[in-house]
Amino acid sequence: MLDIERTAGTDGRAFRLVGALEGGVARQLQRMLSGPASDGGLLTVDLSGLDSCDTECVRLLMTLTKRARIAEGDLVLTSPSADVLQALTNIAAPDDLHIVEADVSTPI
């Protein structure tokens, strides 16, 4: 099961994914993100709430990223867990996705 939450105050340009990103929810994700990805500008997707991500969904994220770049924008994936990051990087080439890992440093 996947929950797709819009992040408040971002004009519909930021989302947070919670749950498992698996093939059964790819169509739901595509419906939510296709429009914003095609509009250009910056689109961010927080992956910190994801438990897993399968091959079909990684490929969908790659397609959405290409669509955003064609529209002179970008899709940025933020804060993936170690397991989700591994799934993303095992399938996608370094230039296929824009991934920003969580900042784990703690101010002293």
C-alpha positions as CSV (number, residue, x, y, z in Angstrom):
1,M,0.0,0.0,0.0
2,L,1.2,3.5,-0.8
3,D,0.1,6.9,0.5
4,I,1.0,9.9,-1.7
5,E,0.9,13.1,0.4
6,R,1.2,16.6,-1.0
7,T,3.6,18.8,1.0
8,A,1.8,21.9,2.3
9,G,2.8,25.2,0.9
10,T,4.6,23.9,-2.2
11,D,2.0,24.7,-4.9
12,G,1.6,21.0,-5.7
13,R,5.2,20.6,-6.6
14,A,6.3,18.4,-3.7
15,F,5.1,15.0,-2.5
16,R,5.9,12.5,0.2
17,L,5.6,8.8,-0.4
18,V,4.8,6.5,2.5
19,G,4.6,2.7,2.3
20,A,5.7,0.3,-0.4
21,L,6.3,1.5,-3.9
22,E,5.5,-1.6,-5.9
23,G,4.0,-2.4,-9.3
24,G,0.4,-2.4,-8.1
25,V,0.6,1.3,-7.2
26,A,2.6,2.5,-10.2
27,R,-0.5,3.7,-12.0
28,Q,-1.6,5.7,-9.0
29,L,1.9,7.3,-8.7
30,Q,1.9,8.0,-12.5
31,R,-1.5,9.8,-12.3
32,M,-0.3,12.0,-9.4
33,L,3.1,13.0,-10.8
34,S,2.7,13.0,-14.6
35,G,1.2,16.5,-14.7
36,P,3.6,18.2,-12.4
37,A,6.6,16.4,-14.1
38,S,5.5,17.6,-17.5
39,D,4.9,21.3,-16.4
40,G,8.6,22.1,-16.0
41,G,10.1,23.6,-12.9
42,L,11.3,21.7,-9.8
43,L,9.3,18.7,-8.5
44,T,10.4,17.0,-5.3
45,V,9.5,13.6,-4.0
46,D,10.4,12.7,-0.4
47,L,11.1,9.0,-0.2
48,S,11.9,8.9,3.5
49,G,8.6,7.1,4.2
50,L,9.1,4.3,1.7
51,D,9.7,0.8,2.8
52,S,10.6,-0.6,-0.6
53,C,10.7,0.2,-4.3
54,D,10.4,-2.4,-7.1
55,T,11.9,-2.4,-10.6
56,E,8.7,-1.2,-12.3
57,C,8.4,1.8,-10.0
58,V,12.1,2.7,-10.4
59,R,11.6,2.7,-14.2
60,L,8.5,4.9,-13.7
61,L,10.6,7.4,-11.7
62,M,13.2,7.4,-14.5
63,T,10.5,8.1,-17.0
64,L,9.0,10.9,-14.9
65,T,12.5,12.4,-14.5
66,K,13.1,12.3,-18.3
67,R,9.7,14.0,-18.8
68,A,10.6,16.7,-16.2
69,R,13.9,17.3,-17.9
70,I,12.4,17.6,-21.4
71,A,10.1,20.3,-19.9
72,E,13.2,22.1,-18.7
73,G,12.5,21.1,-15.1
74,D,13.8,18.4,-12.7
75,L,12.4,15.7,-10.5
76,V,14.4,15.4,-7.2
77,L,14.1,12.3,-5.1
78,T,15.0,13.1,-1.5
79,S,15.9,11.1,1.6
80,P,15.6,7.5,0.5
81,S,16.3,4.7,3.0
82,A,19.3,2.5,2.4
83,D,17.1,-0.3,0.9
84,V,15.3,2.1,-1.4
85,L,18.5,3.8,-2.4
86,Q,20.0,0.5,-3.3
87,A,17.0,-0.4,-5.4
88,L,17.2,2.9,-7.2
89,T,20.9,2.7,-7.9
90,N,20.9,-1.0,-8.9
91,I,18.5,-0.2,-11.8
92,A,19.1,3.4,-12.7
93,A,22.3,4.8,-14.2
94,P,23.8,7.8,-12.2
95,D,22.3,10.3,-14.7
96,D,18.9,8.8,-14.8
97,L,17.7,10.1,-11.4
98,H,18.4,13.1,-9.3
99,I,18.7,11.6,-5.8
100,V,19.5,13.7,-2.7
101,E,20.4,11.6,0.3
102,A,19.3,12.7,3.8
103,D,21.7,14.8,5.8
104,V,22.7,12.7,8.8
105,S,25.0,15.2,10.3
106,T,24.0,16.6,13.7
107,P,25.0,20.1,14.7
108,I,27.2,20.2,17.8
